[in-house]
Amino acid sequence: MIAIHQLHKRYGEFSAIQDVSLSIPSGAIYGIIGASGAGKSTLLRMMNLLERPDSGTVYVADQDLTQLSSRDLRKARKSIGMIFQHFHLVANKTVRDNVRVALELASYPKAQQLSRVEECLRFVGLEDMALKYPAELSGGQKQRVAIARALATNPSVLLCDEPTSSLDPQTTSEVLRVLQDINERFGITIVIVSHEMAVIKSICTHVTVLEQGRIYETLTHTPQGIQSPGTSSAYFVEQLKEGTADA
Ligand SMILES: Nc1ncnc2c1ncn2[C@@H]1O[C@H](COP(=O)(O)OP(=O)(O)OP(=O)(O)O)[C@@H](O)[C@H]1O
């Protein structure tokens, strides 16, 4: 689905990505993990050419994005959705209009836009929130709107840049479930950049560990399942008392 060959990216004298090659199979949930500054976001942003490599190739669905004209690149990007740590919703637009923007930009037929928006909101469980504004939503709900927006144009790949890093453990699980569902039901290939090992372990089928802009190791992985953390006060107290010596 995605094949990257010998990518290099420098910022001035600094090499952010050095000689990275990897192959992401169709239908995978592919994790990229590494320390802060390892180059994870830079690598992800090169998968839709938000960041242009200095050299190397980026094939998505058998098309080398680095060779496309801007017009063809815009077309290719319709099949590559993206979500971000801080959601990037438009504050003065309703949930419905935030999702509809993606359809407008993709010149989706006007008459079918509303029903497509509703379908996507239903999929992420937010059909009742269509007329709310982003400020009225929780972090998990905002991320689900962003997922609905990314899904609207039927992408074959979803790039996720630290999708749960602003969320608490409970909403992290909700968002991971939605991502896993998208992967299973629609066969969308998912690439997740995260510094949270628990996130990577829970759903990823393949993982690349990045270190200082280079691949340290790539492994196939058996997803261990999404943990649902307790949210009751009794659970918090129980966890706090665990390991505490009796007075
Ligand atoms: N536009 C830029 N100009 C200059 N340096 C940059 C730019 N973007 C990224 N870098 C540098 O490239 C390196 C890799 O950045 P990147 O954001 O890809 O790392 P990361 O692994 O995603 O880190 P984090 O987990 O902290 O987000 C960092 O040292 C960063 O400072």
Residues whose N, C-alpha, C, O or C-beta is under 5 A from the ligand:
A	BS01	LIG	Y11 A16 A35 S36 G37 A38 G39 K40 S41 T42 L43
